[in-house]
């Protein structure tokens, strides 16, 4: 815990203002040392550390969320290390506080010193965004002509991880990790993956440990969580910042190592379905049945008080079945347009991870009774998986 190795460079007067937080410093032995493109105005310091992966030296760079005065340094580091992937685990502003300065454009091009950054395309999911960025390095020679070198990289921005805490669902981070790992960025020999949050220790360390341990499991067939975190902390202080994140790491690992990915393209589905319908040799059960059993094995039981809202006297008549109730923590709150209106509906939001785009977030609900029919129309789109019954009030809200 804490700074255990020399960090003299971070404490130099010229570098102190480049640190976002007091006591969050890179070690001298592992810090990234920047090349000097302009010795008159630059130095080699940036609050970032090389971190080894499993059997891979300098697989990662763990960095702080950069401030306005360090943005040029950040892009110098990206170019120098030939990094093709940036993983961002914080939002620009959290709880009203600036956590990271924006280092990419929403459109057009922005210059950061000698590096020009252009947004090529972006894809937004419910819990993260992927941006493809084009970098150009421009250097003016004595004859006035500029030398332009061009690269592409991808930024993976996870947007639902609270500071000093953990995501609500391990599923969302596991989907995100798989997306990062499976994405190829053509064009250059890929350097270290750059991972940052705000301080570059808690969320950053948890993500690094998860990726490291997935590699270890794939190569050895076993993992050592304690030794992994201990090794990471020798390279940057306090990676995996608190007990909650350490516990969450185990939860995410359980899901990552025992559950196959369910994110498939349309073209892959037919073959995947055929594989699921095959029988497993030892158990003589179909693979699809074994996978379904895992859902019960790893599902966590909600606490009894999680259903208090659905059980309350004013809401009982809105439940089609008394034993099928929504967890209050995941229940949508309806807008109320009349005085004394009720915000409750028997529905839950779906944690969609890498599957659902932001514009199509989903909530699941039972067919409404007349008492809750008006509330159902508050949703922009209603789809039904239940055949219409002429005598069932649910027919009245079907959208053709």
N, C-alpha and C positions, 0 to 999 in steps of 0.2 A: 504494500500500500504506500502510495506517495512516491516522491522522487528518490530513487535509490542509487543513481549514477550521476556522473558529472554532466552538467548542463551549462557550462560557462558561456558558450556563445549566445545563449538566450538571454543572459543577464547583462551583456554588454550594453552600455547606454544607447548606442545607435540601433540596437535591436529590440529594446524593451517595448517600444510602441508598436512593434509588429506582432506582439502576442495579444490575442483577444482576451485571455483570462490569466489572472495571477496564479502562479504555481502550476500552470499547464504548459510545460516546456519540453522541447525535444532533447534527447540525450545527445551529447557530442559525438558519440561513436556511431549513432544510427541516423542522425539528422541528414536530410537532403541538402547538399551543398550546391548552390546554383552557379552556373557558369556566368562570368561577367561579360555581358554584351556591351555595356557602356561603363567601364570602371570609374568614370568620373561621377556617376550618379547612382550606381548600384553597389550592393554588396552581396555576399553569397548566402545570406540567412533567409530561411523561411521556416515557419512553425509546421514542420512535417517530418515524418520519420519513415525510413525503409523498414518494412516488416517482412520476415521470411514466411513463406507458405510451407506446407508439408513437403519436404524434400525439394523445395524451390527457393533459391536465394532471391531476396528482393522481389517477391511475388506481388507485394502490395506497397502502397504508400498511404500511411494514415496521417491525415491532415486536419487542421482546424478549419472552421468556416471563415473565409477570409473577409477582412475589412476593406474599405475603399482603398486604403493606401498600399495594400498588398495584392491587389488584383493583377497588376502587371507581373509581379513575382510568381503568382499562381500559374499564369499562362506560360511564363518562361519555364517553369518546372515541367508542365505538361509537354511542352515541345522538346525540352532537353531529354526527358526520360522516355520519349516516344510512347507515352501512355495512350491507349486506344479506348479505354473505358473509365468513366468517372461515375462513382456511386455516391449520390447525395442522400443523406438520411434525415435531414432536418428541413424545416420550412424557413423562408427568409425571415418571417416574423412569427414568434410564438409567445403567447400570453402578453402581447403588447411590447415585446422586446425584440430588438434586431439580433438575429442569430447568425446570419450570413449575408454578405453583400451579393447582389445578383451579378453573376459573371457571364451571362449569355444574353443575347438579344431576343426579343419576341418576334422581331422581323428585321430584315435588313442586316447591316453589318456594324459591329462596334470594334474599335481599335483599342487594344490594351498594349501600349508601347509598340513593339515591333510585330505584335501578333494581332491580326484581324480575325474576328470570329463572326461567322454567319450561320444563322439557323436555316438548315436545309429542309427539315421536316420534323414533325413531332406527332406522337401518338399517345393519347391520354386514356388511362384505365381508371377504375374506381379508386385505386389506392396508390397508383404511381404513374409517372409520365416518362416516356422515352423520347429523348431529343437527339437528332443527328446534327452534328455541328461540323462546319468546314473551317479549317484553320489555314491562314496564309501568313507566312513569315516574309516580311518586306524589309529589305536592307538597301539603303541608298549608297551607291559607290561614289568615288570621287568624281567620276564623269557624269554623275547625276542620274544614271539609270538604276532602276530598282531590280533586285533579284527576288523573284517570287517562288517560294516553295509551298506546296499545298498538301494538306492531310485532312482526313476525316476521323472523327471519333464519335462515340455515343455516350450520352449522359443518362443514367438511370436514376430517376428522382422519386424516392419513396416518401409519401406525404402524410402518412398516418401513424407516425411513431412519436409519442410524446417525449419531451425532454426529461431526462432522469427517470424514465419509466420504460414500459414495453408496449408493443402493439396489442390490441385486444385479441387478435387471433394469430396463432403461430402460422396458420395456413397461408395468410396473406404474405408473410415474409418468406416462407418456403417457395411459394409461387414466384415471388420477386427474385429470389436467389436463382431459381432455375432459369428464369428469363435472362438474367445477367450472364450466367454460365453458358447458356446455349447460343447466345448471340455472337456472331462473328463480325469483326470489323475489318474488311479487306483494305489493302493498300500499303500497310507498313508492317514491319516486324513489331509485334505488340510488346510494349514495355510493361512496367508494373501497373496494376489496377489501382487507381487513386480512389480512396474511400474517405469521406469526411461527413461529419455532422456539424455541430457548432464548436465544441471543445475538441473534438476528434479523439474521444476516449471511450465514452459509454456506449452509445449506439454504434459507433465505428468499431469498437472492439468486439461487440457482440456479433456483428455481421462478419468480421474477419474470422472470428473463432468458428462460426458456423460453416463458412466456406472451407476453412482449414480442415475441420473435422470430417466434413463430407469427403474431401480428398483422401484423408487418412483411412476412412472406412472403405472407400473404393479400392485402395491399394493394399491395405493390410487385412481388412475384414474385422477390424477392431478399432476402438477409439479410446483416448485418454483425455477427458475434458480438463481435469485439473492441470496436468502437465502442459496441455495446449495453452491455457490461459496464463500459466506461470511463464511459459516461453514468450508469449506475446508481450507480457508486461516488462520483460527485460529489454524490450526494444522501444516501447513507448509506455510511459507511466500510466497506470490505472486503466488500461484497456479492459473492458467489461467493468463498469464503474461500481455497480452495487449488487447486492444479493438478489434483488428482483430480476435484474438482467441475467445473472448467472443461472437462476432457476429457469427463466424463459429460454435460455440457450438449450437446456436439456429438453424442454418441451418441443422446441423447434427441431432439434436433432431427432427426437422420437418420430416426428412426422416425416422429416426429410428421408430418414433411413428405412422406414417401414411402410410408407405409403407411396405407391407408384404415382407418377404425375398423371393427372386427369385432363390436362390441357392438350387437346389434340386439334389438328387442322381437320377440315372436312375430308380431305384426301386420305388422311391417316386413320379415320374412324373405322372403316370397314375392316381393315387388317387388325386393328386393336380389338374390335368386337370378336372377331374369329379367335384371337388368342385367349380372350376371356372365357369363351365357351368351351375351351379345351379342358380336359381333366388333368388335375395334378396327380403325379404318380403315387405319392405316399398316402395321401388322404382320400384319393379317388373322388374328390369333390371338384366341381368346376372352379376355375380361377375366379370367375365373377362372384361365386358364393363365398370364397375365401376372402376376397376383397371386401365384400359387404360385411363379413364378420369383423373385420378390422375396425370398421366404423363404430361398432359397439364396444370393442376392446379399448379404444383410445378416447372415446367420448367422455368428457367430464360431466359429472352430475351437478346440476344447478342447485343452489341452496334453496330451501323451502321459501324463504322470504323473497326470492326472485319472482314469485308468482302472486304477490300480495295484491298488485293492481288488478289483475284479472279476477281474483277471488272476491274483491270488494263488492259490497251489496249493490252499488250503483252500476256495476259492470257485468254482473252475473248473467243478465238477460242478453248480453251481446256475445256470449260464448255458445257456439253450437254444441260443443261437448265440454262437460265440466272437467274432464281430465286432460284436455288439450288446451293449454294456456301459453301465452307468450311470456318469455323472460322480459321483465320490465326494462332491463338494460339494453335490449335489442328491439324494443317495441317502438314503432313510429308514433309521434304525437301529432294528432290532427289539428289543423287550424279550426278555431271556433269563431263562427260568424254571428251567433246569437248569445245573448246574456245567459249565463248558466249552462252553456253548452259543454259537452263532454269530449275530452281529447282522446279517449281510449278507443282502440279497435283491436280485435284479435288478429294480430299480424306481426311479423318480424322482418327485419331487413336481412338480406342475404349478403354474407361476406363473399364478395365475388372475386377478389384477388386479381389474377392475371387474365380473367375471362371477360368481364363485363366492362364496357366503356362507361365513362362518367355520364354520358347523355342517356344511358339506359339502366340506371340503378334499379334493383328489383326489391320488392317486398312480397312476402308470401302471406296469404290470408285464407280463411275458410269462406265459403259462399255466405254472404251476409243475410241476416234476418231483416224483415221490414224495419225493425227499430234501428238498424245500422246501415240501411241501404243508401241513405243520403251521404253518409260518411264515405262509402266506397267510391262515390263519384268524385271525391276530392283528389283521387289518383288520376294522373294524366292518361294512363292507358291501363285497361283491364283485360287480361287474358284468362281463359278458363281451361283447365285440364279435365273437367268433369262434364260428361254428356248432359245435355239439357233435358230436364224432366218437365213436361207440360204443367205439372201440378206444383212445381218447385219455384219459389219466388226468385231463385238465382237466375232463372231464364230472363227475368226482366232487366238484368244489368249486363247481359252478354253483348259484346260489341262485335258486330260482323265485319 
